[in-house]
Amino acid sequence: MTINPTYLAQRTRSSVNWEDASQRVIKSYRDWLRAAPEIQTMYTLNMPVSAIRTKMRQEFERHRYVSKLKTVDVLIYNSHAEFQETLNFWKQMSHVLKYFRAEEDPKARLPKTFIDGFLEGRN
């Protein structure tokens, strides 16, 4: 396999207005969703593609109500950088799996009862 560092490279640019930013976010979101099966295969993830797509949606939903255009531009840039690193296989398994840790889920953060936490070995 030949390494091509410019694969998926894009020029950094600012959005002209909110409509332009919205189109760029939707394009980035669609790129991520379309790449989910390839990401599952590349990193041999032991989870269905639907779970990967759900996590991608959650990551986009986290920033849904950002109200500054410059902040949206930075988020789009970061999203594309992550996308390029992921599809160029520049990440290791731990970098990809960090998005699926149980600690990231607020419901899974604390045990339901004291005894459950004690038996799990949590403080």
MMTF fields as JSON, N, C-alpha, C and O atoms, coordinates in Angstrom:
{
  "mmtfVersion": "1.0.0",
  "mmtfProducer": "UNKNOWN",
  "numBonds": 491,
  "numAtoms": 492,
  "numGroups": 123,
  "numChains": 1,
  "numModels": 1,
  "chainsPerModel": [1],
  "groupsPerChain": [123],
  "chainIdList": ["A"],
  "bondAtomList": [4, 2, 8, 6, 12, 10, 16, 14, 20, 18, 24, 22, 28, 26, 32, 30, 36, 34, 40, 38, 44, 42, 48, 46, 52, 50, 56, 54, 60, 58, 64, 62, 68, 66, 72, 70, 76, 74, 80, 78, 84, 82, 88, 86, 92, 90, 96, 94, 100, 98, 104, 102, 108, 106, 112, 110, 116, 114, 120, 118, 124, 122, 128, 126, 132, 130, 136, 134, 140, 138, 144, 142, 148, 146, 152, 150, 156, 154, 160, 158, 164, 162, 168, 166, 172, 170, 176, 174, 180, 178, 184, 182, 188, 186, 192, 190, 196, 194, 200, 198, 204, 202, 208, 206, 212, 210, 216, 214, 220, 218, 224, 222, 228, 226, 232, 230, 236, 234, 240, 238, 244, 242, 248, 246, 252, 250, 256, 254, 260, 258, 264, 262, 268, 266, 272, 270, 276, 274, 280, 278, 284, 282, 288, 286, 292, 290, 296, 294, 300, 298, 304, 302, 308, 306, 312, 310, 316, 314, 320, 318, 324, 322, 328, 326, 332, 330, 336, 334, 340, 338, 344, 342, 348, 346, 352, 350, 356, 354, 360, 358, 364, 362, 368, 366, 372, 370, 376, 374, 380, 378, 384, 382, 388, 386, 392, 390, 396, 394, 400, 398, 404, 402, 408, 406, 412, 410, 416, 414, 420, 418, 424, 422, 428, 426, 432, 430, 436, 434, 440, 438, 444, 442, 448, 446, 452, 450, 456, 454, 460, 458, 464, 462, 468, 466, 472, 470, 476, 474, 480, 478, 484, 482, 488, 486],
  "bondOrderList": [1, 1, 1, 1, 1, 1, 1, 1, 1, 1, 1, 1, 1, 1, 1, 1, 1, 1, 1, 1, 1, 1, 1, 1, 1, 1, 1, 1, 1, 1, 1, 1, 1, 1, 1, 1, 1, 1, 1, 1, 1, 1, 1, 1, 1, 1, 1, 1, 1, 1, 1, 1, 1, 1, 1, 1, 1, 1, 1, 1, 1, 1, 1, 1, 1, 1, 1, 1, 1, 1, 1, 1, 1, 1, 1, 1, 1, 1, 1, 1, 1, 1, 1, 1, 1, 1, 1, 1, 1, 1, 1, 1, 1, 1, 1, 1, 1, 1, 1, 1, 1, 1, 1, 1, 1, 1, 1, 1, 1, 1, 1, 1, 1, 1, 1, 1, 1, 1, 1, 1, 1, 1],
  "groupList": [{"groupName": "MET", "atomNameList": ["N", "CA", "C", "O"], "elementList": ["N", "C", "C", "O"], "formalChargeList": [0, 0, 0, 0], "bondAtomList": [1, 0, 2, 1, 3, 2], "bondOrderList": [1, 1, 2], "singleLetterCode": "M", "chemCompType": "L-PEPTIDE LINKING"}, {"groupName": "THR", "atomNameList": ["N", "CA", "C", "O"], "elementList": ["N", "C", "C", "O"], "formalChargeList": [0, 0, 0, 0], "bondAtomList": [1, 0, 2, 1, 3, 2], "bondOrderList": [1, 1, 2], "singleLetterCode": "T", "chemCompType": "L-PEPTIDE LINKING"}, {"groupName": "ILE", "atomNameList": ["N", "CA", "C", "O"], "elementList": ["N", "C", "C", "O"], "formalChargeList": [0, 0, 0, 0], "bondAtomList": [1, 0, 2, 1, 3, 2], "bondOrderList": [1, 1, 2], "singleLetterCode": "I", "chemCompType": "L-PEPTIDE LINKING"}, {"groupName": "ASN", "atomNameList": ["N", "CA", "C", "O"], "elementList": ["N", "C", "C", "O"], "formalChargeList": [0, 0, 0, 0], "bondAtomList": [1, 0, 2, 1, 3, 2], "bondOrderList": [1, 1, 2], "singleLetterCode": "N", "chemCompType": "L-PEPTIDE LINKING"}, {"groupName": "PRO", "atomNameList": ["N", "CA", "C", "O"], "elementList": ["N", "C", "C", "O"], "formalChargeList": [0, 0, 0, 0], "bondAtomList": [1, 0, 2, 1, 3, 2], "bondOrderList": [1, 1, 2], "singleLetterCode": "P", "chemCompType": "L-PEPTIDE LINKING"}, {"groupName": "TYR", "atomNameList": ["N", "CA", "C", "O"], "elementList": ["N", "C", "C", "O"], "formalChargeList": [0, 0, 0, 0], "bondAtomList": [1, 0, 2, 1, 3, 2], "bondOrderList": [1, 1, 2], "singleLetterCode": "Y", "chemCompType": "L-PEPTIDE LINKING"}, {"groupName": "LEU", "atomNameList": ["N", "CA", "C", "O"], "elementList": ["N", "C", "C", "O"], "formalChargeList": [0, 0, 0, 0], "bondAtomList": [1, 0, 2, 1, 3, 2], "bondOrderList": [1, 1, 2], "singleLetterCode": "L", "chemCompType": "L-PEPTIDE LINKING"}, {"groupName": "ALA", "atomNameList": ["N", "CA", "C", "O"], "elementList": ["N", "C", "C", "O"], "formalChargeList": [0, 0, 0, 0], "bondAtomList": [1, 0, 2, 1, 3, 2], "bondOrderList": [1, 1, 2], "singleLetterCode": "A", "chemCompType": "L-PEPTIDE LINKING"}, {"groupName": "GLN", "atomNameList": ["N", "CA", "C", "O"], "elementList": ["N", "C", "C", "O"], "formalChargeList": [0, 0, 0, 0], "bondAtomList": [1, 0, 2, 1, 3, 2], "bondOrderList": [1, 1, 2], "singleLetterCode": "Q", "chemCompType": "L-PEPTIDE LINKING"}, {"groupName": "ARG", "atomNameList": ["N", "CA", "C", "O"], "elementList": ["N", "C", "C", "O"], "formalChargeList": [0, 0, 0, 0], "bondAtomList": [1, 0, 2, 1, 3, 2], "bondOrderList": [1, 1, 2], "singleLetterCode": "R", "chemCompType": "L-PEPTIDE LINKING"}, {"groupName": "SER", "atomNameList": ["N", "CA", "C", "O"], "elementList": ["N", "C", "C", "O"], "formalChargeList": [0, 0, 0, 0], "bondAtomList": [1, 0, 2, 1, 3, 2], "bondOrderList": [1, 1, 2], "singleLetterCode": "S", "chemCompType": "L-PEPTIDE LINKING"}, {"groupName": "VAL", "atomNameList": ["N", "CA", "C", "O"], "elementList": ["N", "C", "C", "O"], "formalChargeList": [0, 0, 0, 0], "bondAtomList": [1, 0, 2, 1, 3, 2], "bondOrderList": [1, 1, 2], "singleLetterCode": "V", "chemCompType": "L-PEPTIDE LINKING"}, {"groupName": "TRP", "atomNameList": ["N", "CA", "C", "O"], "elementList": ["N", "C", "C", "O"], "formalChargeList": [0, 0, 0, 0], "bondAtomList": [1, 0, 2, 1, 3, 2], "bondOrderList": [1, 1, 2], "singleLetterCode": "W", "chemCompType": "L-PEPTIDE LINKING"}, {"groupName": "GLU", "atomNameList": ["N", "CA", "C", "O"], "elementList": ["N", "C", "C", "O"], "formalChargeList": [0, 0, 0, 0], "bondAtomList": [1, 0, 2, 1, 3, 2], "bondOrderList": [1, 1, 2], "singleLetterCode": "E", "chemCompType": "L-PEPTIDE LINKING"}, {"groupName": "ASP", "atomNameList": ["N", "CA", "C", "O"], "elementList": ["N", "C", "C", "O"], "formalChargeList": [0, 0, 0, 0], "bondAtomList": [1, 0, 2, 1, 3, 2], "bondOrderList": [1, 1, 2], "singleLetterCode": "D", "chemCompType": "L-PEPTIDE LINKING"}, {"groupName": "LYS", "atomNameList": ["N", "CA", "C", "O"], "elementList": ["N", "C", "C", "O"], "formalChargeList": [0, 0, 0, 0], "bondAtomList": [1, 0, 2, 1, 3, 2], "bondOrderList": [1, 1, 2], "singleLetterCode": "K", "chemCompType": "L-PEPTIDE LINKING"}, {"groupName": "PHE", "atomNameList": ["N", "CA", "C", "O"], "elementList": ["N", "C", "C", "O"], "formalChargeList": [0, 0, 0, 0], "bondAtomList": [1, 0, 2, 1, 3, 2], "bondOrderList": [1, 1, 2], "singleLetterCode": "F", "chemCompType": "L-PEPTIDE LINKING"}, {"groupName": "HIS", "atomNameList": ["N", "CA", "C", "O"], "elementList": ["N", "C", "C", "O"], "formalChargeList": [0, 0, 0, 0], "bondAtomList": [1, 0, 2, 1, 3, 2], "bondOrderList": [1, 1, 2], "singleLetterCode": "H", "chemCompType": "L-PEPTIDE LINKING"}, {"groupName": "GLY", "atomNameList": ["N", "CA", "C", "O"], "elementList": ["N", "C", "C", "O"], "formalChargeList": [0, 0, 0, 0], "bondAtomList": [1, 0, 2, 1, 3, 2], "bondOrderList": [1, 1, 2], "singleLetterCode": "G", "chemCompType": "PEPTIDE LINKING"}],
  "groupTypeList": [0, 1, 2, 3, 4, 1, 5, 6, 7, 8, 9, 1, 9, 10, 10, 11, 3, 12, 13, 14, 7, 10, 8, 9, 11, 2, 15, 10, 5, 9, 14, 12, 6, 9, 7, 7, 4, 13, 2, 8, 1, 0, 5, 1, 6, 3, 0, 4, 11, 10, 7, 2, 9, 1, 15, 0, 9, 8, 13, 16, 13, 9, 17, 9, 5, 11, 10, 15, 6, 15, 1, 11, 14, 11, 6, 2, 5, 3, 10, 17, 7, 13, 16, 8, 13, 1, 6, 3, 16, 12, 15, 8, 0, 10, 17, 11, 6, 15, 5, 16, 9, 7, 13, 13, 14, 4, 15, 7, 9, 6, 4, 15, 1, 16, 2, 14, 18, 16, 6, 13, 18, 9, 3],
  "groupIdList": [1, 2, 3, 4, 5, 6, 7, 8, 9, 10, 11, 12, 13, 14, 15, 16, 17, 18, 19, 20, 21, 22, 23, 24, 25, 26, 27, 28, 29, 30, 31, 32, 33, 34, 35, 36, 37, 38, 39, 40, 41, 42, 43, 44, 45, 46, 47, 48, 49, 50, 51, 52, 53, 54, 55, 56, 57, 58, 59, 60, 61, 62, 63, 64, 65, 66, 67, 68, 69, 70, 71, 72, 73, 74, 75, 76, 77, 78, 79, 80, 81, 82, 83, 84, 85, 86, 87, 88, 89, 90, 91, 92, 93, 94, 95, 96, 97, 98, 99, 100, 101, 102, 103, 104, 105, 106, 107, 108, 109, 110, 111, 112, 113, 114, 115, 116, 117, 118, 119, 120, 121, 122, 123],
  "secStructList": [7, 7, 7, 7, 6, 6, 6, 6, 7, 7, 7, 7, 7, 7, 7, 1, 1, 2, 2, 2, 2, 2, 2, 2, 2, 2, 2, 2, 2, 2, 2, 2, 2, 2, 2, 2, 2, 2, 2, 2, 2, 2, 6, 6, 7, 1, 1, 7, 2, 2, 2, 2, 2, 2, 2, 2, 2, 2, 2, 2, 2, 6, 6, 6, 6, 7, 7, 7, 2, 2, 2, 2, 2, 2, 2, 2, 2, 2, 2, 2, 2, 2, 2, 2, 2, 2, 2, 6, 6, 7, 1, 7, 2, 2, 2, 2, 2, 4, 4, 4, 7, 4, 4, 4, 1, 4, 4, 4, 1, 1, 7, 1, 1, 2, 2, 2, 2, 2, 2, 2, 6, 7, 7],
  "xCoordList": [0.832, 0.0, 0.883, 1.784, 0.626, 1.393, 0.802, -0.415, 1.653, 1.208, 1.143, 2.131, -0.019, -0.231, -0.713, -1.902, 0.185, -0.224, -1.223, -1.863, -1.371, -2.33, -3.695, -4.582, -3.882, -5.185, -6.201, -5.977, -7.279, -8.361, -7.984, -8.726, -6.863, -6.454, -7.371, -7.811, -7.649, -8.458, -7.807, -7.085, -8.07, -7.599, -8.498, -9.711, -7.888, -8.652, -9.283, -8.625, -10.563, -11.239, -12.301, -12.732, -12.708, -13.76, -15.096, -15.163, -16.13, -17.467, -17.87, -17.55, -18.568, -19.006, -20.165, -20.2, -21.115, -22.284, -22.788, -22.163, -23.917, -24.434, -24.907, -24.802, -25.416, -25.859, -24.668, -24.754, -23.573, -22.355, -21.825, -21.424, -21.823, -21.356, -22.237, -21.739, -23.534, -24.47, -24.21, -24.223, -23.978, -23.689, -22.387, -22.289, -21.393, -20.109, -20.241, -19.628, -21.04, -21.264, -21.99, -21.621, -23.002, -23.748, -22.853, -22.956, -21.985, -21.059, -20.109, -19.852, -19.596, -18.699, -19.418, -18.863, -20.643, -21.441, -21.692, -21.567, -22.038, -22.279, -21.009, -21.049, -19.885, -18.61, -18.33, -17.925, -18.545, -18.316, -19.243, -18.804, -20.534, -21.481, -21.157, -21.269, -20.759, -20.414, -19.149, -18.988, -18.266, -17.001, -17.112, -16.152, -18.244, -18.391, -18.072, -17.346, -18.579, -18.223, -16.727, -16.15, -16.108, -14.671, -13.873, -12.871, -14.309, -13.631, -13.753, -12.792, -14.936, -15.128, -14.194, -13.636, -14.019, -13.148, -11.678, -10.912, -11.28, -9.871, -9.377, -8.287, -10.177, -9.753, -10.28, -10.121, -10.908, -11.494, -12.252, -11.995, -13.186, -13.993, -15.04, -15.695, -15.189, -16.116, -17.463, -17.955, -18.047, -19.348, -20.013, -19.331, -21.331, -22.015, -21.795, -21.481, -21.967, -21.813, -22.83, -22.552, -23.996, -25.025, -24.561, -24.877, -23.821, -23.309, -22.251, -22.172, -21.453, -20.425, -21.104, -20.704, -22.12, -22.84, -23.575, -23.654, -24.106, -24.773, -23.794, -24.125, -22.594, -21.586, -21.171, -20.95, -21.065, -20.735, -21.821, -21.521, -23.058, -24.159, -24.101, -24.328, -23.799, -23.694, -22.598, -22.761, -21.489, -20.396, -20.818, -20.454, -21.576, -22.055, -23.132, -23.176, -23.994, -25.06, -24.519, -25.166, -23.357, -22.751, -22.544, -22.608, -22.298, -22.0, -23.132, -22.909, -24.321, -25.434, -25.772, -26.132, -25.66, -26.127, -24.988, -25.109, -23.908, -22.826, -23.327, -23.899, -23.108, -23.719, -22.712, -23.106, -21.442, -20.444, -19.905, -19.513, -19.889, -19.472, -18.016, -17.682, -17.163, -15.733, -15.531, -14.664, -16.323, -16.237, -16.679, -16.078, -17.714, -18.175, -17.078, -16.86, -16.389, -15.295, -14.183, -13.634, -13.85, -12.82, -13.286, -12.504, -14.542, -15.076, -15.085, -14.803, -15.405, -15.373, -13.945, -13.708, -13.003, -11.595, -11.148, -10.501, -11.487, -11.102, -11.758, -11.139, -13.005, -13.701, -13.007, -12.827, -12.623, -11.968, -10.575, -10.152, -9.87, -8.55, -8.685, -7.896, -9.685, -9.939, -10.312, -9.861, -11.132, -11.567, -10.369, -10.24, -9.502, -8.322, -7.392, -6.885, -7.165, -6.286, -6.865, -6.137, -8.182, -8.823, -8.749, -8.378, -9.094, -9.122, -7.736, -7.565, -6.753, -5.383, -4.7, -3.542, -5.421, -4.925, -3.725, -2.769, -3.785, -2.728, -3.01, -2.184, -4.163, -4.531, -4.306, -4.292, -4.133, -4.06, -5.429, -6.32, -5.573, -6.864, -7.321, -8.504, -6.389, -6.775, -7.331, -8.198, -6.841, -7.337, -8.776, -9.575, -9.102, -10.454, -11.399, -12.53, -10.932, -11.801, -12.068, -12.963, -11.317, -11.571, -12.96, -13.511, -13.526, -14.874, -15.946, -17.088, -15.594, -16.572, -16.391, -16.985, -15.577, -15.371, -16.649, -17.454, -16.83, -18.012, -17.971, -19.021, -16.776, -16.67, -17.235, -17.616, -17.286, -17.812, -19.332, -19.906, -19.978, -21.428, -21.798, -21.397, -22.544, -22.85, -23.679, -23.577, -24.502, -25.321, -24.477, -24.816, -23.376, -22.534, -21.443, -20.643, -21.397, -20.32, -20.371, -19.341, -21.555, -21.682, -22.518, -23.468, -22.165, -22.996, -24.358, -24.516, -25.327, -26.684, -26.793, -27.464, -26.142, -26.191, -24.783, -23.821, -24.684, -23.39, -22.786, -21.586, -23.611, -23.119, -22.589, -21.563, -23.278, -22.796, -21.42, -20.521, -21.279, -19.982, -18.908, -17.765, -19.262, -18.309, -17.853, -16.666, -18.784, -18.442, -17.635, -16.841, -17.83, -17.038, -15.63, -14.733, -15.434, -14.122, -13.937, -12.814, -15.039, -14.961, -15.022, -15.584, -14.435, -14.516, -15.669, -15.908],
  "yCoordList": [-1.174, 0.0, 1.246, 1.379, 2.124, 3.355, 4.423, 4.598, 5.123, 6.194, 7.49, 7.919, 8.093, 9.357, 10.385, 10.419, 11.223, 12.145, 13.203, 13.832, 13.411, 14.411, 13.821, 14.533, 12.52, 11.897, 12.557, 12.628, 13.025, 13.702, 15.099, 15.682, 15.635, 16.967, 18.035, 17.936, 19.051, 20.18, 21.459, 21.472, 22.519, 23.82, 24.325, 24.112, 24.985, 25.582, 26.871, 27.691, 27.042, 28.263, 28.612, 27.772, 29.846, 30.325, 30.287, 30.427, 30.097, 30.119, 31.55, 32.462, 31.743, 33.075, 33.545, 34.693, 32.633, 32.96, 31.673, 30.622, 31.751, 30.573, 29.488, 28.301, 29.877, 28.88, 28.069, 26.849, 28.747, 28.075, 27.143, 26.015, 27.611, 26.786, 25.558, 24.457, 25.744, 24.622, 23.569, 22.371, 24.009, 23.063, 22.313, 21.119, 23.007, 22.369, 21.339, 20.273, 21.662, 20.722, 19.482, 18.359, 19.674, 18.535, 17.67, 16.444, 18.278, 17.516, 16.694, 15.523, 17.318, 16.607, 15.443, 14.351, 15.677, 14.637, 13.465, 12.305, 13.768, 12.707, 11.936, 10.718, 12.633, 11.944, 10.943, 9.81, 11.359, 10.459, 9.24, 8.106, 9.486, 8.371, 7.392, 6.179, 7.916, 7.037, 6.229, 5.131, 6.755, 6.079, 5.065, 4.342, 4.994, 4.099, 2.632, 2.004, 2.061, 0.666, 0.475, -0.534, 1.448, 1.36, 1.473, 0.779, 2.333, 2.486, 1.195, 0.756, 0.593, -0.672, -1.75, -2.524, -1.81, -2.805, -2.502, -3.403, -1.257, -0.887, -1.161, -1.703, -0.788, -0.911, -2.173, -2.348, -3.052, -4.302, -4.092, -4.753, -3.161, -2.861, -3.944, -4.364, -4.386, -5.458, -4.863, -5.122, -4.07, -3.458, -3.215, -3.075, -3.167, -2.956, -1.532, -0.609, -1.392, -0.092, 0.898, 2.094, 0.409, 1.31, 1.953, 3.114, 1.219, 1.791, 2.854, 3.862, 2.628, 3.602, 4.881, 5.991, 4.709, 5.87, 6.622, 7.85, 5.897, 6.55, 7.405, 8.522, 6.893, 7.666, 8.897, 9.963, 8.758, 9.911, 10.98, 12.17, 10.557, 11.515, 12.216, 13.423, 11.466, 12.073, 13.125, 14.17, 12.856, 13.832, 15.115, 16.212, 14.982, 16.172, 16.89, 18.12, 16.129, 16.727, 17.49, 18.422, 17.117, 17.821, 19.293, 20.129, 19.613, 20.994, 21.619, 22.564, 21.103, 21.554, 23.033, 23.721, 23.514, 24.867, 25.88, 26.858, 25.657, 26.643, 27.856, 27.723, 29.046, 30.24, 31.198, 32.261, 30.852, 31.73, 31.075, 29.908, 31.828, 31.302, 30.856, 29.828, 31.606, 31.245, 29.935, 29.137, 29.714, 28.464, 27.293, 26.22, 27.486, 26.438, 26.109, 24.941, 27.129, 26.891, 26.057, 25.163, 26.344, 25.561, 24.12, 23.185, 23.937, 22.584, 21.806, 20.607, 22.472, 21.816, 21.407, 20.301, 22.292, 21.979, 20.782, 19.872, 20.78, 19.659, 18.357, 17.294, 18.443, 17.254, 16.68, 15.468, 17.558, 17.063, 16.502, 15.52, 17.123, 16.602, 15.205, 14.315, 15.007, 13.674, 12.68, 11.534, 13.125, 12.271, 11.828, 10.653, 12.775, 12.45, 11.504, 10.547, 11.752, 10.887, 9.487, 8.496, 9.417, 8.111, 7.298, 6.125, 7.898, 7.152, 6.906, 5.987, 7.701, 7.429, 6.392, 6.04, 5.907, 4.879, 5.399, 4.665, 6.673, 7.277, 7.135, 7.516, 6.593, 6.408, 4.953, 4.048, 4.763, 3.412, 3.049, 3.891, 1.781, 1.312, 2.114, 2.428, 2.447, 3.173, 4.557, 5.059, 5.173, 6.491, 6.407, 7.312, 5.343, 5.179, 4.741, 5.22, 3.83, 3.286, 4.268, 4.033, 5.356, 6.324, 6.937, 7.402, 6.946, 7.484, 6.533, 6.943, 5.276, 4.274, 3.804, 2.803, 4.515, 4.133, 4.318, 5.203, 3.481, 3.593, 4.881, 5.409, 5.397, 6.62, 7.829, 8.823, 7.737, 8.852, 8.95, 10.017, 7.847, 7.828, 8.301, 7.661, 9.396, 9.898, 8.928, 8.936, 8.089, 7.136, 6.003, 5.434, 5.675, 4.573, 5.039, 4.224, 6.304, 6.857, 6.348, 5.979, 6.324, 5.893, 4.627, 4.45, 3.742, 2.552, 2.937, 4.01, 2.05, 2.346, 2.365, 3.227, 1.426, 1.37, 1.287, 1.048, 1.492, 1.43, 0.028, -0.123, -0.974, -2.363, -2.712, -3.381, -2.264, -2.521, -1.889, -2.503, -0.674, -0.003, -0.687, -0.798, -1.143, -1.839, -3.145, -3.471, -3.882, -5.16, -4.97, -5.837, -3.844, -3.557, -3.102, -3.15, -2.667, -2.191, -0.7, -0.196, 0.007, 1.46, 2.119, 1.57, 3.308, 4.09, 5.05, 5.8],
  "zCoordList": [0.0, 0.0, 0.0, 0.829, -0.904, -1.025, -0.108, -0.055, 0.6, 1.477, 0.677, 0.082, 0.672, -0.021, 1.006, 1.321, 1.536, 2.594, 2.148, 2.99, 0.86, 0.399, 0.095, -0.375, 0.355, 0.137, 1.07, 2.279, 0.534, 1.247, 1.753, 2.544, 1.318, 1.77, 1.184, 0.038, 1.987, 1.549, 2.03, 3.027, 1.315, 1.761, 2.882, 2.873, 3.829, 4.913, 4.418, 3.778, 4.72, 4.308, 5.326, 6.116, 5.295, 6.187, 5.453, 4.232, 6.216, 5.633, 5.341, 6.103, 4.242, 3.835, 4.714, 5.156, 4.961, 5.779, 6.423, 6.286, 7.126, 7.821, 6.855, 7.161, 5.711, 4.727, 4.211, 4.073, 3.932, 3.484, 4.575, 4.289, 5.817, 6.933, 7.095, 7.334, 6.967, 7.088, 6.01, 6.294, 4.79, 3.706, 3.958, 3.674, 4.486, 4.775, 5.904, 5.851, 6.92, 8.024, 7.505, 7.85, 6.694, 6.158, 5.275, 5.316, 4.486, 3.654, 4.529, 4.251, 5.581, 6.481, 7.159, 7.281, 7.594, 8.24, 7.291, 7.683, 6.071, 5.083, 4.765, 4.59, 4.69, 4.458, 5.57, 5.306, 6.81, 7.938, 7.869, 8.063, 7.591, 7.55, 6.424, 6.599, 5.281, 4.157, 4.428, 3.895, 5.241, 5.525, 6.658, 6.923, 7.326, 8.479, 8.164, 8.935, 7.069, 6.78, 6.536, 6.939, 5.876, 5.615, 6.914, 7.091, 7.808, 9.096, 9.902, 10.535, 9.874, 10.586, 10.05, 10.828, 8.748, 8.127, 8.386, 8.727, 8.23, 8.401, 9.81, 9.996, 10.806, 12.191, 12.86, 14.068, 12.083, 12.569, 13.875, 14.881, 13.83, 15.006, 15.198, 14.244, 16.419, 16.741, 17.154, 18.252, 16.268, 16.513, 15.161, 14.146, 15.151, 13.872, 13.341, 14.092, 12.052, 11.399, 11.955, 12.041, 12.33, 12.875, 14.186, 14.443, 15.013, 16.264, 15.977, 16.678, 14.961, 14.578, 14.067, 14.419, 13.245, 12.72, 13.831, 13.803, 14.797, 15.925, 16.71, 17.108, 16.934, 17.663, 16.862, 17.436, 15.542, 14.702, 14.819, 14.917, 14.81, 14.948, 16.302, 16.387, 17.356, 18.684, 18.726, 19.357, 18.062, 18.043, 17.318, 17.74, 16.238, 15.536, 16.353, 16.377, 17.019, 17.822, 19.023, 19.501, 19.514, 20.648, 20.351, 21.252, 19.094, 18.697, 17.885, 17.128, 18.039, 17.225, 17.424, 16.469, 18.635, 18.936, 19.064, 19.802, 18.363, 18.338, 17.568, 16.486, 18.136, 17.545, 16.904, 16.423, 16.886, 16.267, 15.003, 15.012, 13.935, 12.635, 12.64, 12.052, 13.289, 13.351, 14.115, 13.761, 15.154, 15.908, 15.046, 15.101, 14.259, 13.337, 12.33, 12.009, 11.831, 10.879, 11.511, 10.867, 12.761, 13.45, 13.651, 13.472, 14.018, 14.2, 12.89, 12.881, 11.792, 10.477, 10.141, 9.657, 10.397, 10.137, 10.974, 10.457, 12.255, 13.12, 12.684, 12.735, 12.258, 11.776, 10.547, 10.433, 9.633, 8.427, 8.733, 8.123, 9.668, 10.055, 10.655, 10.338, 11.522, 12.093, 10.999, 11.008, 10.063, 8.959, 8.122, 7.78, 7.799, 6.995, 7.747, 7.161, 9.017, 9.803, 9.932, 9.897, 10.081, 10.239, 8.952, 8.985, 7.832, 6.576, 5.99, 5.189, 6.368, 5.925, 6.813, 6.59, 7.818, 8.749, 9.536, 9.786, 9.922, 10.719, 12.203, 13.032, 12.541, 13.943, 14.344, 13.509, 15.633, 16.168, 16.728, 16.833, 17.082, 17.597, 18.803, 18.93, 19.69, 20.901, 20.578, 21.294, 19.511, 19.126, 18.623, 18.868, 17.934, 17.413, 18.523, 18.611, 19.37, 20.413, 21.545, 22.358, 21.619, 22.698, 22.585, 23.583, 21.398, 21.225, 21.738, 21.944, 21.945, 22.339, 23.78, 24.181, 24.565, 25.961, 26.752, 26.457, 27.754, 28.606, 29.418, 29.786, 29.704, 30.493, 29.75, 30.367, 28.426, 27.645, 27.765, 27.544, 28.112, 28.248, 29.653, 30.625, 29.799, 31.138, 31.971, 33.198, 31.331, 32.08, 32.65, 33.687, 31.972, 32.421, 33.38, 33.839, 33.683, 34.495, 35.932, 36.495, 36.524, 37.918, 38.009, 37.247, 38.944, 39.141, 39.725, 40.307, 39.561, 40.006, 41.53, 42.097, 42.18, 43.643, 44.194, 43.465, 45.507, 46.158, 46.054, 45.825, 46.222, 46.187, 44.796, 44.675, 43.751, 42.392, 42.177, 41.603, 42.642, 42.517, 43.332, 42.889, 44.513, 45.366, 44.724, 44.745, 44.163, 43.531, 42.249, 41.884, 41.564, 40.364, 40.712, 39.869, 41.935, 42.349, 42.167, 42.208, 41.966, 41.814, 43.169, 44.117, 43.258, 44.497, 44.426, 45.372]
}
